[in-house]
């Protein structure tokens, strides 16, 4: 199955990503490109496709979701970061 995983390089996303890869799914990771996410992505770069983008940009979402069987949506910011910066990361 071809899976798009949003928030792939966050705390919850990485665990899900590992499980999807172990089950031999074709995974495309969709996340915001930050230093931390880029570092985490290096662990998976030979096993998945990576699309950097922002869910707040319709064109990014349209491009990322094309030709996938399913979307696992895990993109969010969990506390305490969400409480300190409720607007989210700056582009």
C-alpha positions in Angstrom: 0.0 0.0 0.0 1.2 3.5 -0.8 0.9 5.6 2.4 1.3 9.3 2.9 2.4 10.0 6.5 2.0 13.6 7.7 4.0 14.7 10.7 6.4 11.8 9.9 9.4 13.1 11.8 7.7 14.1 15.0 7.4 12.1 18.2 4.3 10.1 17.2 5.2 10.1 13.5 8.5 8.3 13.8 7.0 5.4 15.7 4.3 5.1 13.1 6.9 5.4 10.3 9.0 2.6 11.7 6.0 0.4 11.9 4.9 1.1 8.3 8.4 0.5 6.9 8.6 -2.8 8.9 5.3 -3.8 7.2 6.8 -3.1 3.8 4.4 -0.2 2.9 5.6 2.3 0.4 5.7 5.5 2.5 5.9 9.1 1.6 6.8 11.3 4.5 5.3 14.8 4.5 6.6 17.3 7.1 7.9 20.8 7.6 11.6 21.1 6.9 13.2 22.1 10.2 16.7 21.2 11.4 15.3 18.6 13.7 13.1 17.0 11.1 15.9 16.9 8.5 18.2 15.2 11.0 15.5 12.6 11.8 14.7 12.1 8.1 18.3 11.0 7.4 17.6 7.8 9.3 14.9 6.9 6.8 16.1 8.5 3.5 16.9 5.2 1.8 13.6 3.6 2.9 11.0 6.3 2.1 10.2 9.2 -0.1 10.3 12.6 1.6 8.2 15.6 0.6 8.9 18.8 2.5 5.9 21.1 2.8 3.3 22.8 5.0 -0.3 21.6 5.6 -1.3 25.2 5.7 -0.4 25.5 2.0 -3.1 23.9 -0.3 -0.6 23.5 -3.1 1.8 21.5 -0.9 -1.1 19.2 0.3 -2.3 18.7 -3.2 1.1 17.7 -4.5 1.8 15.4 -1.5 -1.5 13.5 -1.6 -1.4 12.6 -5.3 -1.3 8.9 -6.0 -1.5 7.6 -2.5 -3.9 4.8 -1.3 -4.2 6.2 2.2 -3.2 9.2 4.4 -2.2 8.8 8.0 -2.5 12.3 9.4 -0.3 12.8 12.5 0.9 16.4 11.9 0.4 18.5 15.0 2.3 20.1 17.8 2.0 18.5 21.2 2.3 20.3 24.6 4.3 22.0 25.9 5.5 23.4 22.5 1.9 24.0 21.4 1.2 26.0 24.5 4.3 28.1 24.1 3.7 28.8 20.4 0.0 28.2 19.6 0.4 29.7 16.1 2.9 27.0 15.1 6.3 27.2 13.4 7.1 30.1 11.2 7.6 29.6 7.5 
